[in-house]
Amino acid sequence: MGEVREFLSSFWQDINSIIFISSIAICVRLIKDFITTKDKDPAVIVIDDKKINTIPILSNHLGGAGNLAREISEFLENYLVTTTATDNRGIMGIDVFARENSYKIENLKGIKKVSKAMIEGEKVGFYSICKKVLPYKNLVVYSDLDEVKKSSLQNVIVITDKLLDFQSENIFLMRSKSIILGVGSRKGTKSLDLINLINEELFDLNLSSDSIKMIVSIELKKDEKSIIETARHFKVDFRLEKIEELKKYEDLFLGSSLVKSVTGLSSVSEPCAFKYSEKLLKQKIKKDGFTLTIGVCYE
């Protein structure tokens, strides 16, 4: 037991899921001191030693314990034991919806309030800048944020990348992962300069940095410390593209022969952002040795 607890203490924040072959009591005693928040704890599942039951214990929705337990139960052909109120009523939890679509929940405490309303069959407002709609029978769908402002409902789900100019305790806010950043750079650039540039330009567009989906550059920049550190700062993917793949977009943008002689591409940030975007909001912003292009994609 001591060795298991020591292992959990060392790796709790780095593990995606933990499966115990034990009693629930043993599992709870071992994990109780490490539990933090819904969005950080790993999925924890218990299977009894006779493999009769599979039971999700922790992070059922955001951590994916429910889905993993279901897969395990189907494989073992045993009983799946669920105790979550929304699951047992066939209602998709708002945190499940967030996880499946990579939305960031702004206020984790609000999950309980919205879930309670859905369990009790109340009307719930819904506005999203994205295409997916929460499958809930008493959903009231709004077409814009002005309708959200006027809503009298006690619970309104809002999914957006925009900075809101109003506040309400009735709003359950989630951030869509919709912003694509194409980045080019000279050697010797500083991550703090790029972080500040991104924050400044997003604020100018009234966009939240929590909605950044990825930073994209060319393979030549795979070891560029400033971009790597910036991606780590915003906790987003740093995606590298092959020059040959981006050449198909090269002629769409005003390029530089000097840049082409160095990189093999006349423009870097614009093709990188364009590949993954529905539209570009700002193109080739130049500052502190960086070029930045901002695009969006609403899936």
C-alpha positions as a Markdown table, in Angstrom:
| # | Residue | x | y | z |
|---|---|---|---|---|
| 1 | Met | 0.0 | 0.0 | 0.0 |
| 2 | Gly | 2.8 | 2.4 | 0.9 |
| 3 | Glu | 4.5 | 1.8 | -2.5 |
| 4 | Val | 1.3 | 2.5 | -4.4 |
| 5 | Arg | 0.6 | 5.7 | -2.4 |
| 6 | Glu | 4.2 | 6.9 | -3.1 |
| 7 | Phe | 3.7 | 6.2 | -6.8 |
| 8 | Leu | 0.4 | 8.1 | -6.9 |
| 9 | Ser | 2.0 | 11.0 | -5.0 |
| 10 | Ser | 4.8 | 11.3 | -7.6 |
| 11 | Phe | 2.7 | 10.9 | -10.8 |
| 12 | Trp | -0.9 | 11.9 | -10.0 |
| 13 | Gln | -0.8 | 15.1 | -12.1 |
| 14 | Asp | 0.9 | 13.3 | -15.0 |
| 15 | Ile | -1.4 | 10.3 | -15.3 |
| 16 | Asn | -4.5 | 10.3 | -17.6 |
| 17 | Ser | -6.2 | 7.3 | -16.0 |
| 18 | Ile | -5.7 | 4.8 | -13.2 |
| 19 | Ile | -7.4 | 1.4 | -12.9 |
| 20 | Phe | -7.6 | -0.4 | -9.6 |
| 21 | Ile | -8.2 | -4.1 | -9.3 |
| 22 | Ser | -9.4 | -3.9 | -5.7 |
| 23 | Ser | -12.3 | -2.9 | -3.5 |
| 24 | Ile | -13.7 | 0.6 | -3.7 |
| 25 | Ala | -12.6 | 1.2 | -0.1 |
| 26 | Ile | -8.9 | 0.5 | -0.9 |
| 27 | Cys | -9.1 | 2.8 | -3.9 |
| 28 | Val | -10.6 | 5.6 | -2.0 |
| 29 | Arg | -8.1 | 5.3 | 0.9 |
| 30 | Leu | -5.2 | 5.5 | -1.6 |
| 31 | Ile | -6.4 | 8.4 | -3.7 |
| 32 | Lys | -8.2 | 10.6 | -1.2 |
| 33 | Asp | -5.2 | 12.8 | -0.4 |
| 34 | Phe | -4.4 | 13.6 | -4.0 |
| 35 | Ile | -7.8 | 14.7 | -5.3 |
| 36 | Thr | -7.8 | 18.3 | -6.5 |
| 37 | Thr | -10.3 | 19.5 | -9.1 |
| 38 | Lys | -12.5 | 18.1 | -11.8 |
| 39 | Asp | -10.3 | 19.4 | -14.7 |
| 40 | Lys | -7.0 | 18.2 | -13.2 |
| 41 | Asp | -7.7 | 14.8 | -11.6 |
| 42 | Pro | -7.1 | 11.6 | -13.7 |
| 43 | Ala | -9.9 | 9.2 | -14.5 |
| 44 | Val | -10.0 | 6.5 | -11.7 |
| 45 | Ile | -11.8 | 3.2 | -12.3 |
| 46 | Val | -12.2 | 0.2 | -10.0 |
| 47 | Ile | -12.7 | -3.4 | -11.2 |
| 48 | Asp | -13.3 | -6.0 | -8.5 |
| 49 | Asp | -11.0 | -9.0 | -8.3 |
| 50 | Lys | -13.6 | -11.3 | -9.8 |
| 51 | Lys | -14.1 | -8.9 | -12.8 |
| 52 | Ile | -17.8 | -8.8 | -12.1 |
| 53 | Asn | -18.1 | -5.0 | -12.0 |
| 54 | Thr | -16.4 | -2.0 | -13.6 |
| 55 | Ile | -17.0 | 1.2 | -11.7 |
| 56 | Pro | -15.9 | 4.8 | -12.6 |
| 57 | Ile | -14.9 | 6.5 | -9.3 |
| 58 | Leu | -13.3 | 9.9 | -10.2 |
| 59 | Ser | -13.4 | 12.3 | -13.1 |
| 60 | Asn | -16.3 | 10.5 | -14.7 |
| 61 | His | -16.9 | 13.2 | -17.2 |
| 62 | Leu | -14.0 | 15.7 | -17.7 |
| 63 | Gly | -11.4 | 13.0 | -17.0 |
| 64 | Gly | -13.2 | 10.5 | -19.3 |
| 65 | Ala | -13.6 | 7.8 | -16.6 |
| 66 | Gly | -17.2 | 7.1 | -17.7 |
| 67 | Asn | -16.2 | 6.4 | -21.4 |
| 68 | Leu | -13.1 | 4.4 | -20.4 |
| 69 | Ala | -15.2 | 2.3 | -17.9 |
| 70 | Arg | -17.7 | 1.6 | -20.6 |
| 71 | Glu | -15.1 | 0.4 | -23.0 |
| 72 | Ile | -13.5 | -1.8 | -20.3 |
| 73 | Ser | -16.9 | -3.2 | -19.3 |
| 74 | Glu | -17.7 | -4.1 | -22.9 |
| 75 | Phe | -14.4 | -5.8 | -23.3 |
| 76 | Leu | -14.7 | -7.8 | -20.0 |
| 77 | Glu | -18.4 | -8.4 | -20.6 |
| 78 | Asn | -19.2 | -7.4 | -17.0 |
| 79 | Tyr | -21.5 | -5.0 | -15.2 |
| 80 | Leu | -20.9 | -1.2 | -15.7 |
| 81 | Val | -21.9 | 0.5 | -12.4 |
| 82 | Thr | -22.7 | 4.2 | -12.9 |
| 83 | Thr | -23.9 | 6.5 | -10.1 |
| 84 | Thr | -23.8 | 9.9 | -11.9 |
| 85 | Ala | -27.3 | 11.4 | -12.0 |
| 86 | Thr | -27.1 | 12.7 | -15.6 |
| 87 | Asp | -25.8 | 9.4 | -16.9 |
| 88 | Asn | -28.5 | 7.4 | -15.2 |
| 89 | Arg | -31.1 | 9.6 | -16.8 |
| 90 | Gly | -29.7 | 9.4 | -20.3 |
| 91 | Ile | -28.7 | 13.1 | -20.2 |
| 92 | Met | -25.4 | 14.2 | -21.6 |
| 93 | Gly | -23.5 | 16.0 | -18.9 |
| 94 | Ile | -22.4 | 19.5 | -19.7 |
| 95 | Asp | -18.8 | 18.5 | -18.7 |
| 96 | Val | -19.0 | 15.5 | -21.1 |
| 97 | Phe | -20.1 | 17.9 | -23.9 |
| 98 | Ala | -17.2 | 20.2 | -23.0 |
| 99 | Arg | -14.7 | 17.3 | -23.0 |
| 100 | Glu | -15.8 | 15.8 | -26.3 |
| 101 | Asn | -15.5 | 19.2 | -28.0 |
| 102 | Ser | -12.4 | 20.4 | -26.2 |
| 103 | Tyr | -14.1 | 23.4 | -24.7 |
| 104 | Lys | -12.6 | 25.0 | -21.6 |
| 105 | Ile | -15.0 | 25.5 | -18.7 |
| 106 | Glu | -14.5 | 28.9 | -17.1 |
| 107 | Asn | -16.3 | 28.1 | -13.8 |
| 108 | Leu | -16.1 | 24.5 | -12.7 |
| 109 | Lys | -18.5 | 25.1 | -9.8 |
| 110 | Gly | -21.2 | 26.0 | -12.3 |
| 111 | Ile | -21.3 | 22.4 | -13.6 |
| 112 | Lys | -23.4 | 21.4 | -10.5 |
| 113 | Lys | -26.0 | 24.2 | -11.1 |
| 114 | Val | -26.5 | 23.5 | -14.8 |
| 115 | Ser | -26.6 | 19.7 | -14.2 |
| 116 | Lys | -29.2 | 20.1 | -11.5 |
| 117 | Ala | -31.4 | 22.2 | -13.9 |
| 118 | Met | -31.1 | 19.5 | -16.6 |
| 119 | Ile | -31.9 | 16.7 | -14.2 |
| 120 | Glu | -35.0 | 18.5 | -13.1 |
| 121 | Gly | -36.0 | 19.1 | -16.7 |
| 122 | Glu | -35.8 | 22.9 | -16.5 |
| 123 | Lys | -35.3 | 25.1 | -19.6 |
| 124 | Val | -31.7 | 25.8 | -20.3 |
| 125 | Gly | -30.5 | 28.6 | -22.6 |
| 126 | Phe | -27.8 | 27.8 | -25.2 |
| 127 | Tyr | -25.6 | 30.0 | -27.4 |
| 128 | Ser | -22.6 | 28.7 | -29.3 |
| 129 | Ile | -20.2 | 30.2 | -31.8 |
| 130 | Cys | -19.5 | 26.7 | -32.9 |
| 131 | Lys | -21.7 | 24.2 | -34.8 |
| 132 | Lys | -22.3 | 21.5 | -32.2 |
| 133 | Val | -25.5 | 21.8 | -30.1 |
| 134 | Leu | -26.0 | 20.2 | -26.7 |
| 135 | Pro | -28.5 | 17.3 | -27.0 |
| 136 | Tyr | -31.0 | 18.3 | -24.3 |
| 137 | Lys | -34.8 | 18.3 | -24.9 |
| 138 | Asn | -35.5 | 21.5 | -23.0 |
| 139 | Leu | -32.8 | 23.6 | -24.7 |
| 140 | Val | -33.6 | 27.2 | -25.7 |
| 141 | Val | -31.2 | 28.1 | -28.5 |
| 142 | Tyr | -30.2 | 31.7 | -28.9 |
| 143 | Ser | -28.8 | 33.1 | -32.2 |
| 144 | Asp | -26.5 | 35.8 | -30.7 |
| 145 | Leu | -25.2 | 37.3 | -27.5 |
| 146 | Asp | -27.8 | 40.1 | -27.4 |
| 147 | Glu | -30.5 | 37.4 | -26.9 |
| 148 | Val | -28.3 | 35.9 | -24.1 |
| 149 | Lys | -28.2 | 39.3 | -22.4 |
| 150 | Lys | -32.0 | 39.6 | -22.5 |
| 151 | Ser | -32.6 | 36.0 | -21.3 |
| 152 | Ser | -34.6 | 35.5 | -18.1 |
| 153 | Leu | -33.5 | 31.8 | -17.8 |
| 154 | Gln | -31.6 | 30.8 | -14.6 |
| 155 | Asn | -29.1 | 28.8 | -16.6 |
| 156 | Val | -27.6 | 29.9 | -20.0 |
| 157 | Ile | -24.7 | 28.0 | -21.6 |
| 158 | Val | -22.5 | 30.2 | -23.6 |
| 159 | Ile | -19.7 | 28.9 | -25.9 |
| 160 | Thr | -17.6 | 31.6 | -27.5 |
| 161 | Asp | -14.0 | 32.8 | -28.1 |
| 162 | Lys | -15.2 | 36.4 | -27.5 |
| 163 | Leu | -14.5 | 38.5 | -24.4 |
| 164 | Leu | -17.9 | 39.3 | -22.9 |
| 165 | Asp | -18.9 | 42.8 | -22.1 |
| 166 | Phe | -21.4 | 41.7 | -19.5 |
| 167 | Gln | -21.6 | 39.4 | -16.5 |
| 168 | Ser | -24.3 | 37.2 | -15.1 |
| 169 | Glu | -24.3 | 34.5 | -12.4 |
| 170 | Asn | -26.8 | 32.7 | -14.8 |
| 171 | Ile | -24.2 | 32.2 | -17.5 |
| 172 | Phe | -22.2 | 29.0 | -17.7 |
| 173 | Leu | -19.3 | 30.1 | -19.9 |
| 174 | Met | -17.1 | 27.8 | -22.0 |
| 175 | Arg | -14.3 | 28.7 | -24.3 |
| 176 | Ser | -14.2 | 27.2 | -27.8 |
| 177 | Lys | -10.8 | 26.1 | -29.1 |
| 178 | Ser | -11.2 | 28.1 | -32.3 |
| 179 | Ile | -8.2 | 30.4 | -32.7 |
| 180 | Ile | -5.4 | 29.4 | -35.0 |
| 181 | Leu | -2.0 | 31.3 | -34.7 |
| 182 | Gly | 0.4 | 31.1 | -37.6 |
| 183 | Val | 3.9 | 32.2 | -36.5 |
| 184 | Gly | 7.2 | 33.0 | -38.2 |
| 185 | Ser | 10.3 | 34.2 | -36.5 |
| 186 | Arg | 13.9 | 35.2 | -36.8 |
| 187 | Lys | 16.6 | 33.5 | -34.7 |
| 188 | Gly | 17.2 | 34.8 | -31.2 |
| 189 | Thr | 13.6 | 35.9 | -30.5 |
| 190 | Lys | 12.2 | 35.9 | -27.0 |
| 191 | Ser | 9.1 | 34.0 | -25.9 |
| 192 | Leu | 7.9 | 36.9 | -23.7 |
| 193 | Asp | 7.8 | 39.2 | -26.7 |
| 194 | Leu | 5.6 | 36.6 | -28.6 |
| 195 | Ile | 3.3 | 36.0 | -25.7 |
| 196 | Asn | 2.8 | 39.8 | -25.3 |
| 197 | Leu | 2.2 | 40.2 | -29.0 |
| 198 | Ile | -0.4 | 37.4 | -29.1 |
| 199 | Asn | -2.2 | 38.9 | -26.0 |
| 200 | Glu | -2.2 | 42.4 | -27.4 |
| 201 | Glu | -3.6 | 41.3 | -30.8 |
| 202 | Leu | -6.2 | 39.0 | -29.4 |
| 203 | Phe | -7.4 | 41.7 | -27.0 |
| 204 | Asp | -7.6 | 44.1 | -30.0 |
| 205 | Leu | -9.9 | 41.5 | -31.6 |
| 206 | Asn | -11.9 | 41.1 | -28.4 |
| 207 | Leu | -10.8 | 37.4 | -28.3 |
| 208 | Ser | -9.8 | 35.3 | -25.3 |
| 209 | Ser | -6.4 | 33.6 | -25.2 |
| 210 | Asp | -8.2 | 30.6 | -23.6 |
| 211 | Ser | -9.6 | 29.9 | -27.1 |
| 212 | Ile | -6.3 | 29.3 | -28.8 |
| 213 | Lys | -6.3 | 25.9 | -30.4 |
| 214 | Met | -2.8 | 25.7 | -31.8 |
| 215 | Ile | 0.3 | 27.6 | -32.9 |
| 216 | Val | 1.5 | 26.6 | -36.4 |
| 217 | Ser | 4.9 | 27.1 | -38.0 |
| 218 | Ile | 7.2 | 25.4 | -40.4 |
| 219 | Glu | 9.4 | 22.4 | -39.7 |
| 220 | Leu | 12.5 | 24.7 | -39.8 |
| 221 | Lys | 11.2 | 26.1 | -36.5 |
| 222 | Lys | 11.0 | 22.8 | -34.7 |
| 223 | Asp | 13.7 | 23.8 | -32.2 |
| 224 | Glu | 12.7 | 27.5 | -31.9 |
| 225 | Lys | 12.7 | 28.0 | -28.2 |
| 226 | Ser | 10.6 | 31.2 | -28.2 |
| 227 | Ile | 7.7 | 29.5 | -30.0 |
| 228 | Ile | 8.0 | 26.2 | -28.0 |
| 229 | Glu | 7.9 | 28.2 | -24.7 |
| 230 | Thr | 4.9 | 30.3 | -26.0 |
| 231 | Ala | 2.9 | 27.2 | -26.9 |
| 232 | Arg | 3.7 | 25.8 | -23.4 |
| 233 | His | 2.6 | 29.1 | -21.8 |
| 234 | Phe | -0.8 | 28.9 | -23.5 |
| 235 | Lys | -1.0 | 25.1 | -23.0 |
| 236 | Val | -1.7 | 24.5 | -26.7 |
| 237 | Asp | -0.3 | 22.3 | -29.5 |
| 238 | Phe | 2.7 | 23.5 | -31.5 |
| 239 | Arg | 2.2 | 22.1 | -35.0 |
| 240 | Leu | 4.9 | 22.0 | -37.6 |
| 241 | Glu | 4.2 | 22.0 | -41.3 |
| 242 | Lys | 6.2 | 20.8 | -44.3 |
| 243 | Ile | 7.2 | 23.5 | -46.7 |
| 244 | Glu | 5.9 | 21.4 | -49.7 |
| 245 | Glu | 2.5 | 21.2 | -48.0 |
| 246 | Leu | 2.3 | 25.0 | -47.6 |
| 247 | Lys | 3.4 | 25.9 | -51.1 |
| 248 | Lys | -0.1 | 25.3 | -52.4 |
| 249 | Tyr | -1.2 | 28.4 | -50.4 |
| 250 | Glu | 1.9 | 30.5 | -51.0 |
| 251 | Asp | 0.6 | 32.5 | -54.0 |
| 252 | Leu | -2.4 | 33.7 | -52.0 |
| 253 | Phe | -0.3 | 36.0 | -50.0 |
| 254 | Leu | 2.2 | 38.8 | -50.6 |
| 255 | Gly | 5.6 | 37.2 | -50.0 |
| 256 | Ser | 9.3 | 38.1 | -49.5 |
| 257 | Ser | 12.1 | 36.9 | -51.6 |
| 258 | Leu | 14.4 | 37.1 | -48.6 |
| 259 | Val | 12.1 | 34.9 | -46.5 |
| 260 | Lys | 11.9 | 32.5 | -49.4 |
| 261 | Ser | 15.7 | 32.3 | -49.7 |
| 262 | Val | 15.9 | 31.3 | -46.0 |
| 263 | Thr | 12.9 | 29.1 | -45.5 |
| 264 | Gly | 11.9 | 28.0 | -49.0 |
| 265 | Leu | 8.6 | 29.8 | -48.6 |
| 266 | Ser | 7.9 | 33.5 | -49.3 |
| 267 | Ser | 5.5 | 33.8 | -46.4 |
| 268 | Val | 5.4 | 31.7 | -43.2 |
| 269 | Ser | 2.7 | 32.9 | -40.8 |
| 270 | Glu | -0.1 | 33.3 | -43.3 |
| 271 | Pro | 0.0 | 29.9 | -45.0 |
| 272 | Cys | 0.4 | 28.2 | -41.6 |
| 273 | Ala | -2.7 | 29.9 | -40.2 |
| 274 | Phe | -4.6 | 29.6 | -43.5 |
| 275 | Lys | -4.3 | 25.8 | -43.7 |
| 276 | Tyr | -6.4 | 25.3 | -40.5 |
| 277 | Ser | -8.7 | 28.4 | -40.6 |
| 278 | Glu | -12.1 | 29.2 | -42.0 |
| 279 | Lys | -11.0 | 32.8 | -42.2 |
| 280 | Leu | -8.1 | 35.0 | -41.3 |
| 281 | Leu | -8.8 | 37.9 | -38.9 |
| 282 | Lys | -5.3 | 39.5 | -39.0 |
| 283 | Gln | -2.5 | 38.9 | -41.4 |
| 284 | Lys | 1.3 | 39.1 | -41.0 |
| 285 | Ile | 1.6 | 41.3 | -38.0 |
| 286 | Lys | 5.3 | 42.1 | -37.6 |
| 287 | Lys | 6.9 | 42.9 | -34.3 |
| 288 | Asp | 10.1 | 41.9 | -32.3 |
| 289 | Gly | 11.3 | 39.5 | -34.9 |
| 290 | Phe | 8.0 | 37.7 | -35.2 |
| 291 | Thr | 5.3 | 37.5 | -37.8 |
| 292 | Leu | 1.8 | 36.6 | -36.6 |
| 293 | Thr | -1.3 | 35.7 | -38.5 |
| 294 | Ile | -4.6 | 35.0 | -36.6 |
| 295 | Gly | -7.3 | 32.8 | -38.0 |
| 296 | Val | -10.4 | 31.1 | -36.6 |
| 297 | Cys | -12.1 | 27.8 | -37.3 |
| 298 | Tyr | -15.5 | 27.1 | -35.7 |
| 299 | Glu | -16.1 | 23.3 | -35.8 |
